[in-house]
Amino acid sequence: MCSSPKSSRAINKTVINFNNELTQEQRLNFAAKANLAQERREQREATNKRYEQKHTNSKPSSGLFSWLQQLIN
C-alpha cells in the first residue's frame, strides 16, 4: 500500500526527543511561559463570557423603530 497508518508510538517518540533535547533551565522557562499563556487564556475566556452575558441581557432599544415593532407584535 502507498501509506500505512502510523501508531501512536511514533508521535510519542517525537515528544520524548523534544523533552530530552531541552536543558532543565529551558524546561523551566518553557513551563513558565506555558503557564502564563494558560492564565491569559482563562482570563480572556472569562472576560468574553462576562461580555456576552452583559450584552445578551441588555434592554431593547427605545427608538422609534423598536417602538413600531412592539406595536406590530
mmCIF file as gemmi writes it, N, C-alpha and C atoms, coordinates in Angstrom:
data_model
loop_
_atom_site.group_PDB
_atom_site.id
_atom_site.type_symbol
_atom_site.label_atom_id
_atom_site.label_alt_id
_atom_site.label_comp_id
_atom_site.label_asym_id
_atom_site.label_entity_id
_atom_site.label_seq_id
_atom_site.pdbx_PDB_ins_code
_atom_site.Cartn_x
_atom_site.Cartn_y
_atom_site.Cartn_z
_atom_site.occupancy
_atom_site.B_iso_or_equiv
_atom_site.pdbx_formal_charge
_atom_site.auth_seq_id
_atom_site.auth_asym_id
_atom_site.pdbx_PDB_model_num
ATOM 1 N N . MET Axp A 1 ? 0.826 -1.183 0 1 0 ? 1 A 1
ATOM 2 C CA . MET Axp A 1 ? 0 0 0 1 0 ? 1 A 1
ATOM 3 C C . MET Axp A 1 ? 0.869 1.244 0 1 0 ? 1 A 1
ATOM 4 N N . CYS Axp A 2 ? 0.273 2.329 -0.428 1 0 ? 2 A 1
ATOM 5 C CA . CYS Axp A 2 ? 1.025 3.581 -0.5 1 0 ? 2 A 1
ATOM 6 C C . CYS Axp A 2 ? 1.364 4.124 0.878 1 0 ? 2 A 1
ATOM 7 N N . SER Axp A 3 ? 0.388 4.13 1.735 1 0 ? 3 A 1
ATOM 8 C CA . SER Axp A 3 ? 0.658 4.637 3.073 1 0 ? 3 A 1
ATOM 9 C C . SER Axp A 3 ? 0.019 3.71 4.09 1 0 ? 3 A 1
ATOM 10 N N . SER Axp A 4 ? 0.699 3.566 5.168 1 0 ? 4 A 1
ATOM 11 C CA . SER Axp A 4 ? 0.175 2.708 6.226 1 0 ? 4 A 1
ATOM 12 C C . SER Axp A 4 ? -0.103 3.572 7.448 1 0 ? 4 A 1
ATOM 13 N N . PRO Axp A 5 ? -1.072 3.211 8.254 1 0 ? 5 A 1
ATOM 14 C CA . PRO Axp A 5 ? -1.35 4.007 9.455 1 0 ? 5 A 1
ATOM 15 C C . PRO Axp A 5 ? -0.179 3.957 10.419 1 0 ? 5 A 1
ATOM 16 N N . LYS Axp A 6 ? 0.062 5.082 11.026 1 0 ? 6 A 1
ATOM 17 C CA . LYS Axp A 6 ? 1.168 5.17 11.97 1 0 ? 6 A 1
ATOM 18 C C . LYS Axp A 6 ? 0.637 4.951 13.384 1 0 ? 6 A 1
ATOM 19 N N . SER Axp A 7 ? 1.398 4.279 14.159 1 0 ? 7 A 1
ATOM 20 C CA . SER Axp A 7 ? 0.978 4.03 15.53 1 0 ? 7 A 1
ATOM 21 C C . SER Axp A 7 ? 1.16 5.283 16.37 1 0 ? 7 A 1
ATOM 22 N N . SER Axp A 8 ? 0.538 5.298 17.513 1 0 ? 8 A 1
ATOM 23 C CA . SER Axp A 8 ? 0.667 6.451 18.402 1 0 ? 8 A 1
ATOM 24 C C . SER Axp A 8 ? 2.07 6.533 18.997 1 0 ? 8 A 1
ATOM 25 N N . ARG Axp A 9 ? 2.796 5.456 18.958 1 0 ? 9 A 1
ATOM 26 C CA . ARG Axp A 9 ? 4.168 5.488 19.477 1 0 ? 9 A 1
ATOM 27 C C . ARG Axp A 9 ? 5.065 6.395 18.661 1 0 ? 9 A 1
ATOM 28 N N . ALA Axp A 10 ? 4.808 6.508 17.379 1 0 ? 10 A 1
ATOM 29 C CA . ALA Axp A 10 ? 5.623 7.385 16.541 1 0 ? 10 A 1
ATOM 30 C C . ALA Axp A 10 ? 5.497 8.826 17.025 1 0 ? 10 A 1
ATOM 31 N N . ILE Axp A 11 ? 4.322 9.22 17.43 1 0 ? 11 A 1
ATOM 32 C CA . ILE Axp A 11 ? 4.109 10.582 17.935 1 0 ? 11 A 1
ATOM 33 C C . ILE Axp A 11 ? 4.785 10.746 19.286 1 0 ? 11 A 1
ATOM 34 N N . ASN Axp A 12 ? 4.667 9.75 20.143 1 0 ? 12 A 1
ATOM 35 C CA . ASN Axp A 12 ? 5.264 9.849 21.47 1 0 ? 12 A 1
ATOM 36 C C . ASN Axp A 12 ? 6.779 9.934 21.411 1 0 ? 12 A 1
ATOM 37 N N . LYS Axp A 13 ? 7.384 9.299 20.432 1 0 ? 13 A 1
ATOM 38 C CA . LYS Axp A 13 ? 8.839 9.372 20.314 1 0 ? 13 A 1
ATOM 39 C C . LYS Axp A 13 ? 9.293 10.801 20.044 1 0 ? 13 A 1
ATOM 40 N N . THR Axp A 14 ? 8.548 11.536 19.222 1 0 ? 14 A 1
ATOM 41 C CA . THR Axp A 14 ? 8.959 12.916 18.948 1 0 ? 14 A 1
ATOM 42 C C . THR Axp A 14 ? 8.813 13.768 20.201 1 0 ? 14 A 1
ATOM 43 N N . VAL Axp A 15 ? 7.831 13.497 21.011 1 0 ? 15 A 1
ATOM 44 C CA . VAL Axp A 15 ? 7.667 14.243 22.251 1 0 ? 15 A 1
ATOM 45 C C . VAL Axp A 15 ? 8.815 13.937 23.192 1 0 ? 15 A 1
ATOM 46 N N . ILE Axp A 16 ? 9.194 12.692 23.277 1 0 ? 16 A 1
ATOM 47 C CA . ILE Axp A 16 ? 10.302 12.304 24.143 1 0 ? 16 A 1
ATOM 48 C C . ILE Axp A 16 ? 11.593 12.956 23.665 1 0 ? 16 A 1
ATOM 49 N N . ASN Axp A 17 ? 11.827 12.971 22.365 1 0 ? 17 A 1
ATOM 50 C CA . ASN Axp A 17 ? 13.028 13.614 21.836 1 0 ? 17 A 1
ATOM 51 C C . ASN Axp A 17 ? 13.013 15.108 22.127 1 0 ? 17 A 1
ATOM 52 N N . PHE Axp A 18 ? 11.866 15.732 22.007 1 0 ? 18 A 1
ATOM 53 C CA . PHE Axp A 18 ? 11.764 17.159 22.296 1 0 ? 18 A 1
ATOM 54 C C . PHE Axp A 18 ? 12.125 17.422 23.752 1 0 ? 18 A 1
ATOM 55 N N . ASN Axp A 19 ? 11.596 16.619 24.653 1 0 ? 19 A 1
ATOM 56 C CA . ASN Axp A 19 ? 11.892 16.807 26.068 1 0 ? 19 A 1
ATOM 57 C C . ASN Axp A 19 ? 13.353 16.506 26.389 1 0 ? 19 A 1
ATOM 58 N N . ASN Axp A 20 ? 13.933 15.528 25.746 1 0 ? 20 A 1
ATOM 59 C CA . ASN Axp A 20 ? 15.326 15.179 26.02 1 0 ? 20 A 1
ATOM 60 C C . ASN Axp A 20 ? 16.292 16.235 25.523 1 0 ? 20 A 1
ATOM 61 N N . GLU Axp A 21 ? 15.906 16.985 24.507 1 0 ? 21 A 1
ATOM 62 C CA . GLU Axp A 21 ? 16.79 17.994 23.95 1 0 ? 21 A 1
ATOM 63 C C . GLU Axp A 21 ? 16.832 19.263 24.791 1 0 ? 21 A 1
ATOM 64 N N . LEU Axp A 22 ? 15.892 19.456 25.682 1 0 ? 22 A 1
ATOM 65 C CA . LEU Axp A 22 ? 15.847 20.662 26.498 1 0 ? 22 A 1
ATOM 66 C C . LEU Axp A 22 ? 16.654 20.479 27.778 1 0 ? 22 A 1
ATOM 67 N N . THR Axp A 23 ? 17.334 21.55 28.16 1 0 ? 23 A 1
ATOM 68 C CA . THR Axp A 23 ? 18.022 21.541 29.439 1 0 ? 23 A 1
ATOM 69 C C . THR Axp A 23 ? 17.003 21.825 30.533 1 0 ? 23 A 1
ATOM 70 N N . GLN Axp A 24 ? 17.406 21.647 31.761 1 0 ? 24 A 1
ATOM 71 C CA . GLN Axp A 24 ? 16.493 21.899 32.885 1 0 ? 24 A 1
ATOM 72 C C . GLN Axp A 24 ? 16.025 23.352 32.895 1 0 ? 24 A 1
ATOM 73 N N . GLU Axp A 25 ? 16.935 24.274 32.631 1 0 ? 25 A 1
ATOM 74 C CA . GLU Axp A 25 ? 16.578 25.694 32.607 1 0 ? 25 A 1
ATOM 75 C C . GLU Axp A 25 ? 15.591 25.995 31.483 1 0 ? 25 A 1
ATOM 76 N N . GLN Axp A 26 ? 15.821 25.397 30.312 1 0 ? 26 A 1
ATOM 77 C CA . GLN Axp A 26 ? 14.906 25.593 29.187 1 0 ? 26 A 1
ATOM 78 C C . GLN Axp A 26 ? 13.523 25.017 29.493 1 0 ? 26 A 1
ATOM 79 N N . ARG Axp A 27 ? 13.488 23.876 30.166 1 0 ? 27 A 1
ATOM 80 C CA . ARG Axp A 27 ? 12.2 23.281 30.555 1 0 ? 27 A 1
ATOM 81 C C . ARG Axp A 27 ? 11.438 24.195 31.508 1 0 ? 27 A 1
ATOM 82 N N . LEU Axp A 28 ? 12.158 24.763 32.474 1 0 ? 28 A 1
ATOM 83 C CA . LEU Axp A 28 ? 11.521 25.668 33.423 1 0 ? 28 A 1
ATOM 84 C C . LEU Axp A 28 ? 10.981 26.915 32.731 1 0 ? 28 A 1
ATOM 85 N N . ASN Axp A 29 ? 11.767 27.473 31.805 1 0 ? 29 A 1
ATOM 86 C CA . ASN Axp A 29 ? 11.307 28.646 31.058 1 0 ? 29 A 1
ATOM 87 C C . ASN Axp A 29 ? 10.087 28.302 30.206 1 0 ? 29 A 1
ATOM 88 N N . PHE Axp A 30 ? 10.133 27.158 29.564 1 0 ? 30 A 1
ATOM 89 C CA . PHE Axp A 30 ? 9.021 26.716 28.736 1 0 ? 30 A 1
ATOM 90 C C . PHE Axp A 30 ? 7.765 26.54 29.579 1 0 ? 30 A 1
ATOM 91 N N . ALA Axp A 31 ? 7.906 25.909 30.727 1 0 ? 31 A 1
ATOM 92 C CA . ALA Axp A 31 ? 6.762 25.68 31.611 1 0 ? 31 A 1
ATOM 93 C C . ALA Axp A 31 ? 6.203 27.007 32.129 1 0 ? 31 A 1
ATOM 94 N N . ALA Axp A 32 ? 7.077 27.943 32.464 1 0 ? 32 A 1
ATOM 95 C CA . ALA Axp A 32 ? 6.617 29.242 32.961 1 0 ? 32 A 1
ATOM 96 C C . ALA Axp A 32 ? 5.83 29.986 31.887 1 0 ? 32 A 1
ATOM 97 N N . LYS Axp A 33 ? 6.343 29.972 30.651 1 0 ? 33 A 1
ATOM 98 C CA . LYS Axp A 33 ? 5.639 30.64 29.558 1 0 ? 33 A 1
ATOM 99 C C . LYS Axp A 33 ? 4.307 29.956 29.271 1 0 ? 33 A 1
ATOM 100 N N . ALA Axp A 34 ? 4.292 28.645 29.314 1 0 ? 34 A 1
ATOM 101 C CA . ALA Axp A 34 ? 3.053 27.902 29.066 1 0 ? 34 A 1
ATOM 102 C C . ALA Axp A 34 ? 2.021 28.197 30.144 1 0 ? 34 A 1
ATOM 103 N N . ASN Axp A 35 ? 2.466 28.29 31.399 1 0 ? 35 A 1
ATOM 104 C CA . ASN Axp A 35 ? 1.548 28.601 32.492 1 0 ? 35 A 1
ATOM 105 C C . ASN Axp A 35 ? 0.974 30.012 32.361 1 0 ? 35 A 1
ATOM 106 N N . LEU Axp A 36 ? 1.82 30.979 31.974 1 0 ? 36 A 1
ATOM 107 C CA . LEU Axp A 36 ? 1.34 32.342 31.77 1 0 ? 36 A 1
ATOM 108 C C . LEU Axp A 36 ? 0.331 32.398 30.626 1 0 ? 36 A 1
ATOM 109 N N . ALA Axp A 37 ? 0.624 31.671 29.565 1 0 ? 37 A 1
ATOM 110 C CA . ALA Axp A 37 ? -0.294 31.64 28.431 1 0 ? 37 A 1
ATOM 111 C C . ALA Axp A 37 ? -1.635 31.037 28.838 1 0 ? 37 A 1
ATOM 112 N N . GLN Axp A 38 ? -1.605 30.005 29.647 1 0 ? 38 A 1
ATOM 113 C CA . GLN Axp A 38 ? -2.843 29.378 30.116 1 0 ? 38 A 1
ATOM 114 C C . GLN Axp A 38 ? -3.645 30.351 30.986 1 0 ? 38 A 1
ATOM 115 N N . GLU Axp A 39 ? -2.972 31.085 31.854 1 0 ? 39 A 1
ATOM 116 C CA . GLU Axp A 39 ? -3.658 32.065 32.699 1 0 ? 39 A 1
ATOM 117 C C . GLU Axp A 39 ? -4.296 33.159 31.856 1 0 ? 39 A 1
ATOM 118 N N . ARG Axp A 40 ? -3.559 33.659 30.852 1 0 ? 40 A 1
ATOM 119 C CA . ARG Axp A 40 ? -4.119 34.683 29.975 1 0 ? 40 A 1
ATOM 120 C C . ARG Axp A 40 ? -5.317 34.149 29.203 1 0 ? 40 A 1
ATOM 121 N N . ARG Axp A 41 ? -5.22 32.903 28.753 1 0 ? 41 A 1
ATOM 122 C CA . ARG Axp A 41 ? -6.323 32.278 28.026 1 0 ? 41 A 1
ATOM 123 C C . ARG Axp A 41 ? -7.568 32.193 28.909 1 0 ? 41 A 1
ATOM 124 N N . GLU Axp A 42 ? -7.392 31.78 30.165 1 0 ? 42 A 1
ATOM 125 C CA . GLU Axp A 42 ? -8.518 31.674 31.091 1 0 ? 42 A 1
ATOM 126 C C . GLU Axp A 42 ? -9.112 33.047 31.384 1 0 ? 42 A 1
ATOM 127 N N . GLN Axp A 43 ? -8.258 34.058 31.544 1 0 ? 43 A 1
ATOM 128 C CA . GLN Axp A 43 ? -8.754 35.409 31.79 1 0 ? 43 A 1
ATOM 129 C C . GLN Axp A 43 ? -9.538 35.921 30.588 1 0 ? 43 A 1
ATOM 130 N N . ARG Axp A 44 ? -9.021 35.672 29.394 1 0 ? 44 A 1
ATOM 131 C CA . ARG Axp A 44 ? -9.7 36.116 28.177 1 0 ? 44 A 1
ATOM 132 C C . ARG Axp A 44 ? -11.055 35.438 28.031 1 0 ? 44 A 1
ATOM 133 N N . GLU Axp A 45 ? -11.102 34.132 28.301 1 0 ? 45 A 1
ATOM 134 C CA . GLU Axp A 45 ? -12.368 33.406 28.212 1 0 ? 45 A 1
ATOM 135 C C . GLU Axp A 45 ? -13.376 33.924 29.237 1 0 ? 45 A 1
ATOM 136 N N . ALA Axp A 46 ? -12.913 34.228 30.445 1 0 ? 46 A 1
ATOM 137 C CA . ALA Axp A 46 ? -13.806 34.76 31.474 1 0 ? 46 A 1
ATOM 138 C C . ALA Axp A 46 ? -14.317 36.144 31.067 1 0 ? 46 A 1
ATOM 139 N N . THR Axp A 47 ? -13.45 36.964 30.51 1 0 ? 47 A 1
ATOM 140 C CA . THR Axp A 47 ? -13.853 38.292 30.065 1 0 ? 47 A 1
ATOM 141 C C . THR Axp A 47 ? -14.869 38.19 28.937 1 0 ? 47 A 1
ATOM 142 N N . ASN Axp A 48 ? -14.621 37.305 27.989 1 0 ? 48 A 1
ATOM 143 C CA . ASN Axp A 48 ? -15.56 37.123 26.884 1 0 ? 48 A 1
ATOM 144 C C . ASN Axp A 48 ? -16.908 36.623 27.38 1 0 ? 48 A 1
ATOM 145 N N . LYS Axp A 49 ? -16.889 35.75 28.354 1 0 ? 49 A 1
ATOM 146 C CA . LYS Axp A 49 ? -18.141 35.227 28.91 1 0 ? 49 A 1
ATOM 147 C C . LYS Axp A 49 ? -18.931 36.335 29.602 1 0 ? 49 A 1
ATOM 148 N N . ARG Axp A 50 ? -18.24 37.168 30.393 1 0 ? 50 A 1
ATOM 149 C CA . ARG Axp A 50 ? -18.911 38.295 31.051 1 0 ? 50 A 1
ATOM 150 C C . ARG Axp A 50 ? -19.478 39.267 30.026 1 0 ? 50 A 1
ATOM 151 N N . TYR Axp A 51 ? -18.72 39.523 28.964 1 0 ? 51 A 1
ATOM 152 C CA . TYR Axp A 51 ? -19.166 40.435 27.912 1 0 ? 51 A 1
ATOM 153 C C . TYR Axp A 51 ? -20.437 39.903 27.248 1 0 ? 51 A 1
ATOM 154 N N . GLU Axp A 52 ? -20.444 38.616 26.92 1 0 ? 52 A 1
ATOM 155 C CA . GLU Axp A 52 ? -21.618 38.02 26.279 1 0 ? 52 A 1
ATOM 156 C C . GLU Axp A 52 ? -22.828 38.051 27.212 1 0 ? 52 A 1
ATOM 157 N N . GLN Axp A 53 ? -22.622 37.757 28.488 1 0 ? 53 A 1
ATOM 158 C CA . GLN Axp A 53 ? -23.728 37.789 29.436 1 0 ? 53 A 1
ATOM 159 C C . GLN Axp A 53 ? -24.288 39.203 29.569 1 0 ? 53 A 1
ATOM 160 N N . LYS Axp A 54 ? -23.407 40.173 29.581 1 0 ? 54 A 1
ATOM 161 C CA . LYS Axp A 54 ? -23.834 41.557 29.728 1 0 ? 54 A 1
ATOM 162 C C . LYS Axp A 54 ? -24.64 42.014 28.522 1 0 ? 54 A 1
ATOM 163 N N . HIS Axp A 55 ? -24.215 41.613 27.344 1 0 ? 55 A 1
ATOM 164 C CA . HIS Axp A 55 ? -24.853 42.104 26.133 1 0 ? 55 A 1
ATOM 165 C C . HIS Axp A 55 ? -26.059 41.275 25.691 1 0 ? 55 A 1
ATOM 166 N N . THR Axp A 56 ? -26.204 40.066 26.17 1 0 ? 56 A 1
ATOM 167 C CA . THR Axp A 56 ? -27.393 39.297 25.822 1 0 ? 56 A 1
ATOM 168 C C . THR Axp A 56 ? -28.56 39.687 26.714 1 0 ? 56 A 1
ATOM 169 N N . ASN Axp A 57 ? -28.295 40.219 27.892 1 0 ? 57 A 1
ATOM 170 C CA . ASN Axp A 57 ? -29.347 40.607 28.826 1 0 ? 57 A 1
ATOM 171 C C . ASN Axp A 57 ? -29.685 42.09 28.731 1 0 ? 57 A 1
ATOM 172 N N . SER Axp A 58 ? -29.207 42.749 27.678 1 0 ? 58 A 1
ATOM 173 C CA . SER Axp A 58 ? -29.453 44.181 27.584 1 0 ? 58 A 1
ATOM 174 C C . SER Axp A 58 ? -30.9 44.448 27.187 1 0 ? 58 A 1
ATOM 175 N N . LYS Axp A 59 ? -31.381 45.621 27.54 1 0 ? 59 A 1
ATOM 176 C CA . LYS Axp A 59 ? -32.749 46.015 27.242 1 0 ? 59 A 1
ATOM 177 C C . LYS Axp A 59 ? -32.883 46.315 25.75 1 0 ? 59 A 1
ATOM 178 N N . PRO Axp A 60 ? -34.074 46.118 25.197 1 0 ? 60 A 1
ATOM 179 C CA . PRO Axp A 60 ? -34.26 46.51 23.795 1 0 ? 60 A 1
ATOM 180 C C . PRO Axp A 60 ? -34.188 48.029 23.681 1 0 ? 60 A 1
ATOM 181 N N . SER Axp A 61 ? -33.767 48.495 22.546 1 0 ? 61 A 1
ATOM 182 C CA . SER Axp A 61 ? -33.616 49.931 22.372 1 0 ? 61 A 1
ATOM 183 C C . SER Axp A 61 ? -34.986 50.606 22.39 1 0 ? 61 A 1
ATOM 184 N N . SER Axp A 62 ? -35 51.849 22.774 1 0 ? 62 A 1
ATOM 185 C CA . SER Axp A 62 ? -36.265 52.575 22.918 1 0 ? 62 A 1
ATOM 186 C C . SER Axp A 62 ? -36.47 53.549 21.761 1 0 ? 62 A 1
ATOM 187 N N . GLY Axp A 63 ? -35.915 53.233 20.61 1 0 ? 63 A 1
ATOM 188 C CA . GLY Axp A 63 ? -36.067 54.099 19.453 1 0 ? 63 A 1
ATOM 189 C C . GLY Axp A 63 ? -37.414 53.924 18.783 1 0 ? 63 A 1
ATOM 190 N N . LEU Axp A 64 ? -37.632 54.717 17.768 1 0 ? 64 A 1
ATOM 191 C CA . LEU Axp A 64 ? -38.893 54.705 17.038 1 0 ? 64 A 1
ATOM 192 C C . LEU Axp A 64 ? -39.131 53.368 16.364 1 0 ? 64 A 1
ATOM 193 N N . PHE Axp A 65 ? -38.085 52.815 15.758 1 0 ? 65 A 1
ATOM 194 C CA . PHE Axp A 65 ? -38.232 51.542 15.057 1 0 ? 65 A 1
ATOM 195 C C . PHE Axp A 65 ? -38.623 50.417 16.005 1 0 ? 65 A 1
ATOM 196 N N . SER Axp A 66 ? -37.974 50.335 17.161 1 0 ? 66 A 1
ATOM 197 C CA . SER Axp A 66 ? -38.306 49.281 18.123 1 0 ? 66 A 1
ATOM 198 C C . SER Axp A 66 ? -39.717 49.496 18.683 1 0 ? 66 A 1
ATOM 199 N N . TRP Axp A 67 ? -40.128 50.752 18.839 1 0 ? 67 A 1
ATOM 200 C CA . TRP Axp A 67 ? -41.481 51.033 19.306 1 0 ? 67 A 1
ATOM 201 C C . TRP Axp A 67 ? -42.508 50.543 18.294 1 0 ? 67 A 1
ATOM 202 N N . LEU Axp A 68 ? -42.215 50.767 17 1 0 ? 68 A 1
ATOM 203 C CA . LEU Axp A 68 ? -43.126 50.3 15.95 1 0 ? 68 A 1
ATOM 204 C C . LEU Axp A 68 ? -43.185 48.769 15.926 1 0 ? 68 A 1
ATOM 205 N N . GLN Axp A 69 ? -42.043 48.113 16.109 1 0 ? 69 A 1
ATOM 206 C CA . GLN Axp A 69 ? -42.02 46.651 16.124 1 0 ? 69 A 1
ATOM 207 C C . GLN Axp A 69 ? -42.846 46.12 17.281 1 0 ? 69 A 1
ATOM 208 N N . GLN Axp A 70 ? -42.739 46.737 18.441 1 0 ? 70 A 1
ATOM 209 C CA . GLN Axp A 70 ? -43.53 46.299 19.594 1 0 ? 70 A 1
ATOM 210 C C . GLN Axp A 70 ? -45.024 46.524 19.343 1 0 ? 70 A 1
ATOM 211 N N . LEU Axp A 71 ? -45.359 47.595 18.663 1 0 ? 71 A 1
ATOM 212 C CA . LEU Axp A 71 ? -46.739 47.913 18.354 1 0 ? 71 A 1
ATOM 213 C C . LEU Axp A 71 ? -47.32 46.877 17.402 1 0 ? 71 A 1
ATOM 214 N N . ILE Axp A 72 ? -46.54 46.452 16.423 1 0 ? 72 A 1
ATOM 215 C CA . ILE Axp A 72 ? -46.994 45.462 15.442 1 0 ? 72 A 1
ATOM 216 C C . ILE Axp A 72 ? -47.145 44.102 16.09 1 0 ? 72 A 1
ATOM 217 N N . ASN Axp A 73 ? -46.208 43.726 16.933 1 0 ? 73 A 1
ATOM 218 C CA . ASN Axp A 73 ? -46.26 42.406 17.595 1 0 ? 73 A 1
ATOM 219 C C . ASN Axp A 73 ? -47.171 42.483 18.734 1 0 ? 73 A 1
